[in-house]
């Protein structure tokens, strides 16, 4: 059942959309669980910067591989 679902997701969504969904879910996880956007600045804020960097790199890689 899982492989059928993953095959449908892979066929219906391109890789950039999947990367965006993973990125947004990671931001929501960071906001709710890790409390990254609190008033206090801490090293946890660097996780958000790293997460955004990984997202930008993945989009660049996906787009360069499509060409």
PDB file of N, H, CA, C and O in Angstrom:
ATOM      1  N   UNK A   1       0.821  -1.188   0.000  1.00  0.00           N
ATOM      2  CA  UNK A   1       0.000   0.000   0.000  1.00  0.00           C
ATOM      3  C   UNK A   1       0.866   1.254   0.000  1.00  0.00           C
ATOM      4  O   UNK A   1       0.566   2.211  -0.713  1.00  0.00           O
ATOM      5  N   UNK A   2       1.935   1.259   0.789  1.00  0.00           N
ATOM      6  H   UNK A   2       2.179   0.480   1.368  1.00  0.00           H
ATOM      7  CA  UNK A   2       2.780   2.446   0.860  1.00  0.00           C
ATOM      8  C   UNK A   2       3.489   2.710  -0.465  1.00  0.00           C
ATOM      9  O   UNK A   2       3.607   3.859  -0.889  1.00  0.00           O
ATOM     10  N   UNK A   3       3.950   1.670  -1.106  1.00  0.00           N
ATOM     11  H   UNK A   3       3.854   0.737  -0.761  1.00  0.00           H
ATOM     12  CA  UNK A   3       4.653   1.883  -2.366  1.00  0.00           C
ATOM     13  C   UNK A   3       3.706   2.435  -3.434  1.00  0.00           C
ATOM     14  O   UNK A   3       4.114   3.244  -4.267  1.00  0.00           O
ATOM     15  N   UNK A   4       2.456   2.003  -3.413  1.00  0.00           N
ATOM     16  H   UNK A   4       2.124   1.346  -2.736  1.00  0.00           H
ATOM     17  CA  UNK A   4       1.477   2.529  -4.359  1.00  0.00           C
ATOM     18  C   UNK A   4       1.239   4.010  -4.098  1.00  0.00           C
ATOM     19  O   UNK A   4       1.168   4.806  -5.035  1.00  0.00           O
ATOM     20  N   UNK A   5       1.115   4.381  -2.822  1.00  0.00           N
ATOM     21  H   UNK A   5       1.172   3.734  -2.061  1.00  0.00           H
ATOM     22  CA  UNK A   5       0.908   5.787  -2.466  1.00  0.00           C
ATOM     23  C   UNK A   5       2.114   6.629  -2.859  1.00  0.00           C
ATOM     24  O   UNK A   5       1.953   7.715  -3.415  1.00  0.00           O
ATOM     25  N   UNK A   6       3.316   6.144  -2.578  1.00  0.00           N
ATOM     26  H   UNK A   6       3.446   5.262  -2.127  1.00  0.00           H
ATOM     27  CA  UNK A   6       4.509   6.892  -2.941  1.00  0.00           C
ATOM     28  C   UNK A   6       4.647   7.035  -4.449  1.00  0.00           C
ATOM     29  O   UNK A   6       5.120   8.063  -4.933  1.00  0.00           O
ATOM     30  N   UNK A   7       4.240   6.018  -5.194  1.00  0.00           N
ATOM     31  H   UNK A   7       3.856   5.182  -4.801  1.00  0.00           H
ATOM     32  CA  UNK A   7       4.281   6.096  -6.646  1.00  0.00           C
ATOM     33  C   UNK A   7       3.314   7.160  -7.153  1.00  0.00           C
ATOM     34  O   UNK A   7       3.630   7.889  -8.094  1.00  0.00           O
ATOM     35  N   UNK A   8       2.131   7.255  -6.531  1.00  0.00           N
ATOM     36  H   UNK A   8       1.874   6.663  -5.766  1.00  0.00           H
ATOM     37  CA  UNK A   8       1.168   8.285  -6.929  1.00  0.00           C
ATOM     38  C   UNK A   8       1.694   9.679  -6.614  1.00  0.00           C
ATOM     39  O   UNK A   8       1.535  10.603  -7.411  1.00  0.00           O
ATOM     40  N   UNK A   9       2.315   9.827  -5.461  1.00  0.00           N
ATOM     41  H   UNK A   9       2.444   9.076  -4.813  1.00  0.00           H
ATOM     42  CA  UNK A   9       2.862  11.123  -5.089  1.00  0.00           C
ATOM     43  C   UNK A   9       3.980  11.506  -6.043  1.00  0.00           C
ATOM     44  O   UNK A   9       4.060  12.657  -6.475  1.00  0.00           O
ATOM     45  N   UNK A  10       4.824  10.577  -6.368  1.00  0.00           N
ATOM     46  H   UNK A  10       4.759   9.643  -6.017  1.00  0.00           H
ATOM     47  CA  UNK A  10       5.941  10.857  -7.271  1.00  0.00           C
ATOM     48  C   UNK A  10       5.451  11.220  -8.666  1.00  0.00           C
ATOM     49  O   UNK A  10       6.028  12.089  -9.320  1.00  0.00           O
ATOM     50  N   UNK A  11       4.400  10.570  -9.122  1.00  0.00           N
ATOM     51  H   UNK A  11       3.931   9.865  -8.592  1.00  0.00           H
ATOM     52  CA  UNK A  11       3.880  10.855 -10.457  1.00  0.00           C
ATOM     53  C   UNK A  11       3.123  12.178 -10.507  1.00  0.00           C
ATOM     54  O   UNK A  11       3.181  12.873 -11.521  1.00  0.00           O
ATOM     55  N   UNK A  12       2.423  12.540  -9.449  1.00  0.00           N
ATOM     56  H   UNK A  12       2.377  11.975  -8.625  1.00  0.00           H
ATOM     57  CA  UNK A  12       1.559  13.705  -9.488  1.00  0.00           C
ATOM     58  C   UNK A  12       2.245  14.993  -9.053  1.00  0.00           C
ATOM     59  O   UNK A  12       1.768  16.074  -9.397  1.00  0.00           O
ATOM     60  N   UNK A  13       3.316  14.921  -8.330  1.00  0.00           N
ATOM     61  H   UNK A  13       3.704  14.043  -8.051  1.00  0.00           H
ATOM     62  CA  UNK A  13       3.964  16.118  -7.828  1.00  0.00           C
ATOM     63  C   UNK A  13       5.410  16.150  -8.303  1.00  0.00           C
ATOM     64  O   UNK A  13       6.094  15.126  -8.307  1.00  0.00           O
ATOM     65  N   UNK A  14       5.857  17.300  -8.691  1.00  0.00           N
ATOM     66  H   UNK A  14       5.301  18.132  -8.688  1.00  0.00           H
ATOM     67  CA  UNK A  14       7.251  17.377  -9.075  1.00  0.00           C
ATOM     68  C   UNK A  14       8.112  17.538  -7.817  1.00  0.00           C
ATOM     69  O   UNK A  14       7.595  17.801  -6.732  1.00  0.00           O
ATOM     70  N   UNK A  15       9.384  17.384  -7.970  1.00  0.00           N
ATOM     71  H   UNK A  15       9.804  17.170  -8.852  1.00  0.00           H
ATOM     72  CA  UNK A  15      10.296  17.343  -6.829  1.00  0.00           C
ATOM     73  C   UNK A  15      10.389  18.679  -6.108  1.00  0.00           C
ATOM     74  O   UNK A  15      10.624  18.706  -4.900  1.00  0.00           O
ATOM     75  N   UNK A  16      10.213  19.779  -6.812  1.00  0.00           N
ATOM     76  H   UNK A  16      10.022  19.757  -7.794  1.00  0.00           H
ATOM     77  CA  UNK A  16      10.268  21.093  -6.166  1.00  0.00           C
ATOM     78  C   UNK A  16       9.100  21.271  -5.207  1.00  0.00           C
ATOM     79  O   UNK A  16       9.262  21.849  -4.132  1.00  0.00           O
ATOM     80  N   UNK A  17       7.934  20.784  -5.584  1.00  0.00           N
ATOM     81  H   UNK A  17       7.802  20.314  -6.458  1.00  0.00           H
ATOM     82  CA  UNK A  17       6.775  20.886  -4.691  1.00  0.00           C
ATOM     83  C   UNK A  17       6.962  20.015  -3.454  1.00  0.00           C
ATOM     84  O   UNK A  17       6.595  20.412  -2.348  1.00  0.00           O
ATOM     85  N   UNK A  18       7.525  18.845  -3.640  1.00  0.00           N
ATOM     86  H   UNK A  18       7.824  18.523  -4.539  1.00  0.00           H
ATOM     87  CA  UNK A  18       7.786  17.964  -2.495  1.00  0.00           C
ATOM     88  C   UNK A  18       8.798  18.614  -1.554  1.00  0.00           C
ATOM     89  O   UNK A  18       8.633  18.554  -0.336  1.00  0.00           O
ATOM     90  N   UNK A  19       9.842  19.233  -2.104  1.00  0.00           N
ATOM     91  H   UNK A  19       9.976  19.282  -3.094  1.00  0.00           H
ATOM     92  CA  UNK A  19      10.829  19.920  -1.278  1.00  0.00           C
ATOM     93  C   UNK A  19      10.196  21.084  -0.523  1.00  0.00           C
ATOM     94  O   UNK A  19      10.541  21.331   0.632  1.00  0.00           O
ATOM     95  N   UNK A  20       9.281  21.795  -1.156  1.00  0.00           N
ATOM     96  H   UNK A  20       9.000  21.595  -2.094  1.00  0.00           H
ATOM     97  CA  UNK A  20       8.614  22.918  -0.494  1.00  0.00           C
ATOM     98  C   UNK A  20       7.727  22.435   0.645  1.00  0.00           C
ATOM     99  O   UNK A  20       7.663  23.072   1.697  1.00  0.00           O
ATOM    100  N   UNK A  21       7.046  21.318   0.443  1.00  0.00           N
ATOM    101  H   UNK A  21       7.098  20.800  -0.411  1.00  0.00           H
ATOM    102  CA  UNK A  21       6.205  20.765   1.508  1.00  0.00           C
ATOM    103  C   UNK A  21       7.056  20.326   2.686  1.00  0.00           C
ATOM    104  O   UNK A  21       6.679  20.560   3.835  1.00  0.00           O
ATOM    105  N   UNK A  22       8.187  19.697   2.430  1.00  0.00           N
ATOM    106  H   UNK A  22       8.493  19.507   1.498  1.00  0.00           H
ATOM    107  CA  UNK A  22       9.089  19.280   3.507  1.00  0.00           C
ATOM    108  C   UNK A  22       9.637  20.496   4.233  1.00  0.00           C
ATOM    109  O   UNK A  22       9.766  20.485   5.458  1.00  0.00           O
ATOM    110  N   UNK A  23       9.961  21.550   3.483  1.00  0.00           N
ATOM    111  H   UNK A  23       9.856  21.559   2.489  1.00  0.00           H
ATOM    112  CA  UNK A  23      10.494  22.778   4.084  1.00  0.00           C
ATOM    113  C   UNK A  23       9.466  23.430   5.004  1.00  0.00           C
ATOM    114  O   UNK A  23       9.787  23.808   6.131  1.00  0.00           O
ATOM    115  N   UNK A  24       8.243  23.561   4.528  1.00  0.00           N
ATOM    116  H   UNK A  24       7.982  23.254   3.612  1.00  0.00           H
ATOM    117  CA  UNK A  24       7.207  24.203   5.338  1.00  0.00           C
ATOM    118  C   UNK A  24       6.880  23.370   6.573  1.00  0.00           C
ATOM    119  O   UNK A  24       6.671  23.921   7.654  1.00  0.00           O
ATOM    120  N   UNK A  25       6.834  22.055   6.420  1.00  0.00           N
ATOM    121  H   UNK A  25       7.003  21.608   5.542  1.00  0.00           H
ATOM    122  CA  UNK A  25       6.578  21.208   7.586  1.00  0.00           C
ATOM    123  C   UNK A  25       7.722  21.310   8.599  1.00  0.00           C
ATOM    124  O   UNK A  25       7.486  21.247   9.806  1.00  0.00           O
ATOM    125  N   UNK A  26       8.941  21.463   8.123  1.00  0.00           N
ATOM    126  H   UNK A  26       9.132  21.514   7.143  1.00  0.00           H
ATOM    127  CA  UNK A  26      10.065  21.663   9.034  1.00  0.00           C
ATOM    128  C   UNK A  26       9.989  22.998   9.760  1.00  0.00           C
ATOM    129  O   UNK A  26      10.333  23.085  10.939  1.00  0.00           O
ATOM    130  N   UNK A  27       9.542  24.035   9.064  1.00  0.00           N
ATOM    131  H   UNK A  27       9.263  23.964   8.106  1.00  0.00           H
ATOM    132  CA  UNK A  27       9.362  25.328   9.712  1.00  0.00           C
ATOM    133  C   UNK A  27       8.272  25.278  10.777  1.00  0.00           C
ATOM    134  O   UNK A  27       8.420  25.856  11.854  1.00  0.00           O
ATOM    135  N   UNK A  28       7.187  24.593  10.474  1.00  0.00           N
ATOM    136  H   UNK A  28       7.067  24.124   9.599  1.00  0.00           H
ATOM    137  CA  UNK A  28       6.112  24.451  11.459  1.00  0.00           C
ATOM    138  C   UNK A  28       6.596  23.657  12.661  1.00  0.00           C
ATOM    139  O   UNK A  28       6.288  24.005  13.801  1.00  0.00           O
ATOM    140  N   UNK A  29       7.353  22.590  12.413  1.00  0.00           N
ATOM    141  H   UNK A  29       7.603  22.308  11.487  1.00  0.00           H
ATOM    142  CA  UNK A  29       7.918  21.804  13.514  1.00  0.00           C
ATOM    143  C   UNK A  29       8.834  22.669  14.371  1.00  0.00           C
ATOM    144  O   UNK A  29       8.776  22.608  15.599  1.00  0.00           O
ATOM    145  N   UNK A  30       9.674  23.470  13.734  1.00  0.00           N
ATOM    146  H   UNK A  30       9.721  23.520  12.737  1.00  0.00           H
ATOM    147  CA  UNK A  30      10.577  24.337  14.484  1.00  0.00           C
ATOM    148  C   UNK A  30       9.843  25.381  15.287  1.00  0.00           C
ATOM    149  O   UNK A  30      10.255  25.709  16.400  1.00  0.00           O
ATOM    150  N   UNK A  31       8.761  25.911  14.745  1.00  0.00           N
ATOM    151  H   UNK A  31       8.427  25.645  13.841  1.00  0.00           H
ATOM    152  CA  UNK A  31       8.010  26.941  15.449  1.00  0.00           C
ATOM    153  C   UNK A  31       7.245  26.365  16.632  1.00  0.00           C
ATOM    154  O   UNK A  31       7.204  26.978  17.698  1.00  0.00           O
ATOM    155  N   UNK A  32       6.645  25.207  16.460  1.00  0.00           N
ATOM    156  H   UNK A  32       6.678  24.708  15.593  1.00  0.00           H
ATOM    157  CA  UNK A  32       5.795  24.647  17.504  1.00  0.00           C
ATOM    158  C   UNK A  32       6.609  23.881  18.547  1.00  0.00           C
ATOM    159  O   UNK A  32       6.454  24.110  19.747  1.00  0.00           O
ATOM    160  N   UNK A  33       7.460  22.987  18.099  1.00  0.00           N
ATOM    161  H   UNK A  33       7.585  22.801  17.124  1.00  0.00           H
ATOM    162  CA  UNK A  33       8.161  22.100  19.023  1.00  0.00           C
ATOM    163  C   UNK A  33       9.420  22.751  19.593  1.00  0.00           C
ATOM    164  O   UNK A  33       9.643  22.715  20.803  1.00  0.00           O
ATOM    165  N   UNK A  34      10.235  23.339  18.735  1.00  0.00           N
ATOM    166  H   UNK A  34      10.053  23.368  17.752  1.00  0.00           H
ATOM    167  CA  UNK A  34      11.502  23.906  19.189  1.00  0.00           C
ATOM    168  C   UNK A  34      11.390  25.348  19.660  1.00  0.00           C
ATOM    169  O   UNK A  34      12.332  25.880  20.247  1.00  0.00           O
ATOM    170  N   UNK A  35      10.249  25.990  19.411  1.00  0.00           N
ATOM    171  H   UNK A  35       9.484  25.558  18.934  1.00  0.00           H
ATOM    172  CA  UNK A  35      10.006  27.378  19.804  1.00  0.00           C
ATOM    173  C   UNK A  35      11.114  28.292  19.290  1.00  0.00           C
ATOM    174  O   UNK A  35      11.695  29.077  20.038  1.00  0.00           O
ATOM    175  N   UNK A  36      11.388  28.169  18.002  1.00  0.00           N
ATOM    176  H   UNK A  36      10.916  27.531  17.393  1.00  0.00           H
ATOM    177  CA  UNK A  36      12.495  28.913  17.405  1.00  0.00           C
ATOM    178  C   UNK A  36      12.208  30.404  17.280  1.00  0.00           C
ATOM    179  O   UNK A  36      13.144  31.204  17.260  1.00  0.00           O
ATOM    180  N   UNK A  37      10.949  30.798  17.194  1.00  0.00           N
ATOM    181  H   UNK A  37      10.189  30.148  17.210  1.00  0.00           H
ATOM    182  CA  UNK A  37      10.616  32.198  16.989  1.00  0.00           C
ATOM    183  C   UNK A  37      10.173  32.864  18.286  1.00  0.00           C
ATOM    184  O   UNK A  37       9.279  33.710  18.280  1.00  0.00           O
ATOM    185  N   UNK A  38      10.787  32.487  19.377  1.00  0.00           N
ATOM    186  H   UNK A  38      11.513  31.800  19.382  1.00  0.00           H
ATOM    187  CA  UNK A  38      10.489  33.154  20.637  1.00  0.00           C
ATOM    188  C   UNK A  38      11.266  34.464  20.710  1.00  0.00           C
ATOM    189  O   UNK A  38      12.087  34.756  19.841  1.00  0.00           O
ATOM    190  N   UNK A  39      11.005  35.242  21.741  1.00  0.00           N
ATOM    191  H   UNK A  39      10.338  35.004  22.447  1.00  0.00           H
ATOM    192  CA  UNK A  39      11.654  36.549  21.876  1.00  0.00           C
ATOM    193  C   UNK A  39      13.143  36.401  22.184  1.00  0.00           C
ATOM    194  O   UNK A  39      13.933  37.293  21.873  1.00  0.00           O
ATOM    195  N   UNK A  40      13.520  35.303  22.778  1.00  0.00           N
ATOM    196  H   UNK A  40      12.879  34.579  23.030  1.00  0.00           H
ATOM    197  CA  UNK A  40      14.922  35.094  23.134  1.00  0.00           C
ATOM    198  C   UNK A  40      15.678  34.526  21.930  1.00  0.00           C
ATOM    199  O   UNK A  40      15.225  33.580  21.286  1.00  0.00           O
ATOM    200  N   UNK A  41      16.810  35.108  21.649  1.00  0.00           N
ATOM    201  H   UNK A  41      17.177  35.876  22.172  1.00  0.00           H
ATOM    202  CA  UNK A  41      17.641  34.562  20.582  1.00  0.00           C
ATOM    203  C   UNK A  41      18.583  33.535  21.183  1.00  0.00           C
ATOM    204  O   UNK A  41      19.097  33.712  22.288  1.00  0.00           O
ATOM    205  N   UNK A  42      18.796  32.492  20.462  1.00  0.00           N
ATOM    206  H   UNK A  42      18.379  32.349  19.565  1.00  0.00           H
ATOM    207  CA  UNK A  42      19.648  31.416  20.960  1.00  0.00           C
ATOM    208  C   UNK A  42      20.238  30.685  19.757  1.00  0.00           C
ATOM    209  O   UNK A  42      19.912  31.002  18.613  1.00  0.00           O
ATOM    210  N   UNK A  43      21.092  29.724  20.011  1.00  0.00           N
ATOM    211  H   UNK A  43      21.358  29.467  20.940  1.00  0.00           H
ATOM    212  CA  UNK A  43      21.640  28.938  18.896  1.00  0.00           C
ATOM    213  C   UNK A  43      20.571  28.173  18.113  1.00  0.00           C
ATOM    214  O   UNK A  43      20.826  27.726  16.995  1.00  0.00           O
ATOM    215  N   UNK A  44      19.374  28.020  18.694  1.00  0.00           N
ATOM    216  H   UNK A  44      19.167  28.384  19.603  1.00  0.00           H
ATOM    217  CA  UNK A  44      18.295  27.351  17.961  1.00  0.00           C
ATOM    218  C   UNK A  44      17.908  28.127  16.709  1.00  0.00           C
ATOM    219  O   UNK A  44      17.429  27.546  15.735  1.00  0.00           O
ATOM    220  N   UNK A  45      18.116  29.442  16.738  1.00  0.00           N
ATOM    221  H   UNK A  45      18.505  29.913  17.529  1.00  0.00           H
ATOM    222  CA  UNK A  45      17.779  30.262  15.566  1.00  0.00           C
ATOM    223  C   UNK A  45      18.653  29.890  14.367  1.00  0.00           C
ATOM    224  O   UNK A  45      18.234  30.044  13.220  1.00  0.00           O
ATOM    225  N   UNK A  46      19.854  29.406  14.629  1.00  0.00           N
ATOM    226  H   UNK A  46      20.195  29.281  15.560  1.00  0.00           H
ATOM    227  CA  UNK A  46      20.722  28.972  13.536  1.00  0.00           C
ATOM    228  C   UNK A  46      20.159  27.755  12.812  1.00  0.00           C
ATOM    229  O   UNK A  46      20.453  27.537  11.637  1.00  0.00           O
ATOM    230  N   UNK A  47      19.350  26.963  13.511  1.00  0.00           N
ATOM    231  H   UNK A  47      19.112  27.140  14.466  1.00  0.00           H
ATOM    232  CA  UNK A  47      18.713  25.823  12.853  1.00  0.00           C
ATOM    233  C   UNK A  47      17.781  26.286  11.742  1.00  0.00           C
ATOM    234  O   UNK A  47      17.709  25.655  10.688  1.00  0.00           O
ATOM    235  N   UNK A  48      17.073  27.378  11.970  1.00  0.00           N
ATOM    236  H   UNK A  48      17.132  27.891  12.826  1.00  0.00           H
ATOM    237  CA  UNK A  48      16.198  27.921  10.929  1.00  0.00           C
ATOM    238  C   UNK A  48      16.988  28.407   9.730  1.00  0.00           C
ATOM    239  O   UNK A  48      16.564  28.228   8.588  1.00  0.00           O
ATOM    240  N   UNK A  49      18.127  29.018   9.981  1.00  0.00           N
ATOM    241  H   UNK A  49      18.471  29.163  10.909  1.00  0.00           H
ATOM    242  CA  UNK A  49      18.976  29.485   8.893  1.00  0.00           C
ATOM    243  C   UNK A  49      19.546  28.291   8.123  1.00  0.00           C
ATOM    244  O   UNK A  49      19.576  28.308   6.893  1.00  0.00           O
ATOM    245  N   UNK A  50      19.986  27.279   8.823  1.00  0.00           N
ATOM    246  H   UNK A  50      19.961  27.266   9.822  1.00  0.00           H
ATOM    247  CA  UNK A  50      20.501  26.075   8.161  1.00  0.00           C
ATOM    248  C   UNK A  50      19.411  25.366   7.371  1.00  0.00           C
ATOM    249  O   UNK A  50      19.660  24.875   6.270  1.00  0.00           O
ATOM    250  N   UNK A  51      18.206  25.310   7.926  1.00  0.00           N
ATOM    251  H   UNK A  51      18.003  25.709   8.820  1.00  0.00           H
ATOM    252  CA  UNK A  51      17.094  24.656   7.244  1.00  0.00           C
ATOM    253  C   UNK A  51      16.775  25.384   5.936  1.00  0.00           C
ATOM    254  O   UNK A  51      16.522  24.749   4.912  1.00  0.00           O
ATOM    255  N   UNK A  52      16.789  26.701   5.973  1.00  0.00           N
ATOM    256  H   UNK A  52      16.994  27.218   6.804  1.00  0.00           H
ATOM    257  CA  UNK A  52      16.534  27.495   4.777  1.00  0.00           C
ATOM    258  C   UNK A  52      17.663  27.317   3.758  1.00  0.00           C
ATOM    259  O   UNK A  52      17.415  27.279   2.553  1.00  0.00           O
ATOM    260  N   UNK A  53      18.889  27.210   4.242  1.00  0.00           N
ATOM    261  H   UNK A  53      19.090  27.241   5.221  1.00  0.00           H
ATOM    262  CA  UNK A  53      20.019  26.983   3.349  1.00  0.00           C
ATOM    263  C   UNK A  53      19.900  25.635   2.648  1.00  0.00           C
ATOM    264  O   UNK A  53      20.130  25.540   1.442  1.00  0.00           O
ATOM    265  N   UNK A  54      19.545  24.600   3.392  1.00  0.00           N
ATOM    266  H   UNK A  54      19.359  24.678   4.371  1.00  0.00           H
ATOM    267  CA  UNK A  54      19.352  23.286   2.782  1.00  0.00           C
ATOM    268  C   UNK A  54      18.223  23.316   1.752  1.00  0.00           C
ATOM    269  O   UNK A  54      18.310  22.659   0.714  1.00  0.00           O
ATOM    270  N   UNK A  55      17.173  24.072   2.036  1.00  0.00           N
ATOM    271  H   UNK A  55      17.102  24.606   2.879  1.00  0.00           H
ATOM    272  CA  UNK A  55      16.067  24.192   1.088  1.00  0.00           C
ATOM    273  C   UNK A  55      16.525  24.871  -0.196  1.00  0.00           C
ATOM    274  O   UNK A  55      16.186  24.419  -1.290  1.00  0.00           O
ATOM    275  N   UNK A  56      17.292  25.954  -0.073  1.00  0.00           N
ATOM    276  H   UNK A  56      17.566  26.321   0.816  1.00  0.00           H
ATOM    277  CA  UNK A  56      17.782  26.660  -1.254  1.00  0.00           C
ATOM    278  C   UNK A  56      18.714  25.775  -2.082  1.00  0.00           C
ATOM    279  O   UNK A  56      18.642  25.771  -3.311  1.00  0.00           O
ATOM    280  N   UNK A  57      19.578  25.033  -1.412  1.00  0.00           N
ATOM    281  H   UNK A  57      19.636  25.037  -0.414  1.00  0.00           H
ATOM    282  CA  UNK A  57      20.491  24.131  -2.113  1.00  0.00           C
ATOM    283  C   UNK A  57      19.713  23.019  -2.816  1.00  0.00           C
ATOM    284  O   UNK A  57      20.030  22.657  -3.948  1.00  0.00           O
ATOM    285  N   UNK A  58      18.694  22.479  -2.144  1.00  0.00           N
ATOM    286  H   UNK A  58      18.436  22.773  -1.224  1.00  0.00           H
ATOM    287  CA  UNK A  58      17.915  21.407  -2.764  1.00  0.00           C
ATOM    288  C   UNK A  58      17.152  21.918  -3.981  1.00  0.00           C
ATOM    289  O   UNK A  58      17.057  21.213  -4.985  1.00  0.00           O
ATOM    290  N   UNK A  59      16.609  23.131  -3.911  1.00  0.00           N
ATOM    291  H   UNK A  59      16.686  23.704  -3.095  1.00  0.00           H
ATOM    292  CA  UNK A  59      15.917  23.680  -5.084  1.00  0.00           C
ATOM    293  C   UNK A  59      16.887  23.909  -6.235  1.00  0.00           C
ATOM    294  O   UNK A  59      16.556  23.643  -7.390  1.00  0.00           O
ATOM    295  N   UNK A  60      18.074  24.398  -5.927  1.00  0.00           N
ATOM    296  H   UNK A  60      18.343  24.615  -4.989  1.00  0.00           H
ATOM    297  CA  UNK A  60      19.080  24.594  -6.965  1.00  0.00           C
ATOM    298  C   UNK A  60      19.448  23.263  -7.613  1.00  0.00           C
ATOM    299  O   UNK A  60      19.545  23.172  -8.836  1.00  0.00           O
ATOM    300  N   UNK A  61      19.652  22.237  -6.798  1.00  0.00           N
ATOM    301  H   UNK A  61      19.574  22.311  -5.804  1.00  0.00           H
ATOM    302  CA  UNK A  61      20.015  20.917  -7.306  1.00  0.00           C
ATOM    303  C   UNK A  61      18.887  20.325  -8.154  1.00  0.00           C
ATOM    304  O   UNK A  61      19.138  19.743  -9.209  1.00  0.00           O
ATOM    305  N   UNK A  62      17.643  20.477  -7.685  1.00  0.00           N
ATOM    306  H   UNK A  62      17.439  20.950  -6.827  1.00  0.00           H
ATOM    307  CA  UNK A  62      16.505  19.939  -8.420  1.00  0.00           C
ATOM    308  C   UNK A  62      16.373  20.630  -9.779  1.00  0.00           C
ATOM    309  O   UNK A  62      16.170  19.968 -10.796  1.00  0.00           O
ATOM    310  N   UNK A  63      16.487  21.946  -9.794  1.00  0.00           N
ATOM    311  H   UNK A  63      16.652  22.484  -8.968  1.00  0.00           H
ATOM    312  CA  UNK A  63      16.342  22.673 -11.045  1.00  0.00           C
ATOM    313  C   UNK A  63      17.486  22.399 -12.012  1.00  0.00           C
ATOM    314  O   UNK A  63      17.272  22.315 -13.221  1.00  0.00           O
ATOM    315  N   UNK A  64      18.708  22.259 -11.482  1.00  0.00           N
ATOM    316  H   UNK A  64      18.882  22.328 -10.500  1.00  0.00           H
ATOM    317  CA  UNK A  64      19.819  21.975 -12.378  1.00  0.00           C
ATOM    318  C   UNK A  64      19.752  20.565 -12.935  1.00  0.00           C
ATOM    319  O   UNK A  64      20.217  20.312 -14.046  1.00  0.00           O
ATOM    320  N   UNK A  65      19.180  19.648 -12.175  1.00  0.00           N
ATOM    321  H   UNK A  65      18.803  19.853 -11.272  1.00  0.00           H
ATOM    322  CA  UNK A  65      19.046  18.278 -12.650  1.00  0.00           C
ATOM    323  C   UNK A  65      17.934  18.155 -13.687  1.00  0.00           C
ATOM    324  O   UNK A  65      17.991  17.275 -14.546  1.00  0.00           O
ATOM    325  N   UNK A  66      16.920  19.024 -13.622  1.00  0.00           N
ATOM    326  H   UNK A  66      16.874  19.738 -12.924  1.00  0.00           H
ATOM    327  CA  UNK A  66      15.820  18.980 -14.591  1.00  0.00           C
ATOM    328  C   UNK A  66      16.252  19.470 -15.966  1.00  0.00           C
ATOM    329  O   UNK A  66      15.650  19.082 -16.967  1.00  0.00           O
ATOM    330  N   UNK A  67      17.257  20.295 -16.040  1.00  0.00           N
ATOM    331  H   UNK A  67      17.746  20.611 -15.227  1.00  0.00           H
ATOM    332  CA  UNK A  67      17.677  20.872 -17.331  1.00  0.00           C
ATOM    333  C   UNK A  67      18.526  19.947 -18.114  1.00  0.00           C
ATOM    334  O   UNK A  67      18.956  20.286 -19.217  1.00  0.00           O
TER     335      UNK A  67
END
